[in-house]
Amino acid sequence: MNGQSSPNAPYPSESEPGNTITQHGFKVTTRKLPILKAEPIERMTATLGIAPPEMIFGDNLASIKHEASGWIIEFNAWDALDKVDKTGTSMLQVAHSKEWQSTREKKHEGITEVVKPFDWSYSTNYKGTERSESRLLEPSNIAIPLELLKRPDPIIFFDEVMLYEDEMADNGITALSCKVRVMPARLLLLCRFFMRLDGVMVRVRDTRVYVEFDKGEVIREYTAREDKYETVRQVRKHKTTPSSAHMTKRLQKLAMKGRDVPAQLRDPNNLVELLPIVDKSLEHVVLAPVPIIQSSTSYRSLTTSPSVSAAAQSIPNTSPAPDPSPSARPPKPQPHQSETVSTTQKLVAEVRKRAPSITEPYIAYGACEKLIKECSSQADYTIPQRYEKDGVIPKTADGQDLGVGKGWWYESNPPSLHPALGLTPTFSNWAQVTFLHMYTLTVRFRALPASAAPSWHQHLLDHFFYAAEDRMVRDHNVYSRMIRNKYLKDLFTQWRGVLAAYDEGLVKGDAVLATAIWRNVFNGSEDVNIKGLGEVVSYMRGVLKGLDGMNDEELVRGQVVFGDPGTQRKFVELKSRMMDMLPNEEHVGSAT
């Protein structure tokens, strides 16, 4: 709500910072102040050259800033009104104003006084004020992934800001407002201009700004819709054009529900899908993504130990080195710089103690979101052609989209000391490597209290499906919900198979585990990299050992960082003592 929240509250000024939230390097700010007084209105009139609307919130704003690059987009009333036609020579506007005048002249004498020599409807095609010292939004064909916005993700910030409004001499309404909602992985800002001129026209112009935090990607979509007032208002029973028939069906539904159809015409949310699109544009920019800053508490690095694997290590490097002996346990985490437990921490601990059934799902949700990001980043890949105009995505021999991957799982000749596995950067390989890491966490979750473990299992799987669906939409252009659901069902079936296969290998030994990894990660290929397969087995055993030594407090905070599987090459190349126990060829020949 604009204005003061309490009669005793201090009168805010334009220097008021407003409400602010920073999420992964993107700072969102909203400011809501009272209607402008006489002096600022006179200054605005002189600056813009037109009389402002009846209700003008000139100090209000909504902005998104990428702090690393300095890129910013802001929505304010001054710049929006500066986009209004100040000449009144637009043929479309003049025609409508004459029609509006003719419908009202019998009831309101002297109506011509209302029609100013400018666009008196204050219609604006304002898309925001963008500033940057480096990259700016550029025309693109990349659409906002609406399916990702339909997820039931928690909203951590929401606000609505009114910029201006006018009742057009009691003959309609024109208004410009902004809404912004911030979720853990993305945000959406909607700036909507709505104009309803009774008996003449209904118009909606939407500017949406979508931000994907992890990729530093910004998409701006502008859509203009409008139609004649009577076309929208009338409910006809005979057949008409497809667009008006769709509107008729919608308005008939409203009428059958006992709703006042004229009242519905005052709500743009009921009209936006009924109006035909007259203009649309898409713009896109990728800013440098900001890495998520973790807390200062030490993290466990899950690498492997020389026996079945390498021992778990600690981060930062100031932590004491682990004992390299086979029986060594992972070192205990280093204490926080301050041993003092804050009042907030005590309160949270007490709430968790008294109401575990209420708090556990929220804790599991946030921690599993961090954990699935760590799992999915191990074999991450990109498809550069997806962001190129008229780009053609290359395909593998079996028809999968071929991406570009970095790291041990993909690179054949990486710039590192550890030879890579050389997998093909595809969606299916990404999913299988992610499954492998998810399995290690699932095993660790089984050691949690029986009442808490199911929630952790479910949230981990849910976040994987979110990440998988996100990748389908953004990198592979799979916009059909039906097709995505089919892929997700296949992934769920694969996950159940992975659980059974890896559980069997975990119990029966490395040979069985290697077979399970060969079937899933290497897709049963005859050209499997044998040494690489051995490294994966050794790495997986080491991760499980590292997680086994991790205390629950670290785990529930999502403090898991996986190591480099390539470090296992030196252990895999060691000759097993069992090789000396095998009979040689000469002995076998003489025996036969």
Summary of the structure (lengths in Angstrom):
residues: 592
radius of gyration: 30.9
end to end distance: 93.8
largest distance: 121.1
contacts: 1746
relative contact order: 0.09
helix: 39%
strand: 19%
